[in-house]
Amino acid sequence: MRIRLSLVVAVLAVASTFAEEFAIETPRTALKRIGRELKSNVVPALFQEGKIAGEWGFWYVSSGDAPENIKLTELLPAIVWNPTRKKDVFLMTPGAVKDFVWPFFGPESCNFSVNYDLSNPRVAKGAGCAFTFTAKFGKRTMMILEGSLRHAMSTRVRVFLRKKDGSCEMLASSENEGADLEVEMEYGPADKRYKVKRLYLRMQTEFSMDDGDMVVFVCDNVGKSNNKWTPVFYAWDGERSKSEPYLIAVEE
């Protein structure tokens, strides 16, 4: 009897060490859920079962370079007419001026490349773009970050944890050797094919978050880049691959 009881206790002890994982919706999914009802640069981030995990925020980089001094300024939702697609599209813009637009991951604009008339804005404001996740778990929580983010050859992507006290912890950076996955793609008709290279920052790390801590995903130019366009993320890389961040909360 004692042996059986000891065995049961041992099994329960092992079972209690297993953790349960809760996926948080991606920023693109959150924006699509809110859609045209979005009134600010912030949208609630939900767990799969519908509970609030925190919030996603959408920004442009108004100043700063190091994670500790990067200043983020709100992007605003806007619905504008796209003459190329011949329909209204959901965009994000730093201000009321409609000739500077930012598609991000709107429900009707899933790619940043919609020509000069409405996208890939010249550097009129800021040095790049960013989106953030702010935790609202009610307690310290272990997190898992996975996925990838596509970016241009002349830009860099960095992901870091900015804590409430202002200190920062780097989670992923395209500046690290071997951090990017390089993919060669072919386009064009059969008689005139051309090749382009794409870069994907791969993310796979574990870290802890307290309420109010923020994960910052920021894209800006590399050093003395001659790129005349505002750096952007490709949050949804067409139908070929998914270029998104996946955050998972671990409940012990």
Secondary structure, DSSP 4 states (H G I P E B T S, - for coil): -HHHHHHHHHHHHHHTT--EEEEEPPHHHHHHHHGGG--SSEEEEEBTTS-EEEEEEEEEEEE-SSTTTPEEEE-EEEEEEETTTTEEEEEEESSS-TTS-B-TTBTTB--S-S-TTTSS-BSSS-SEEEEEEEE--SS-EEEEEEEEEEE-TTEEEEEEEE-TTS-EEEEEETTSTT-EEEEEEEES-TTS-EEEEEEEEEEEEEEEE-TT-EEEEEEEE-TT----B----BSS-TTT----EEEEEEE-
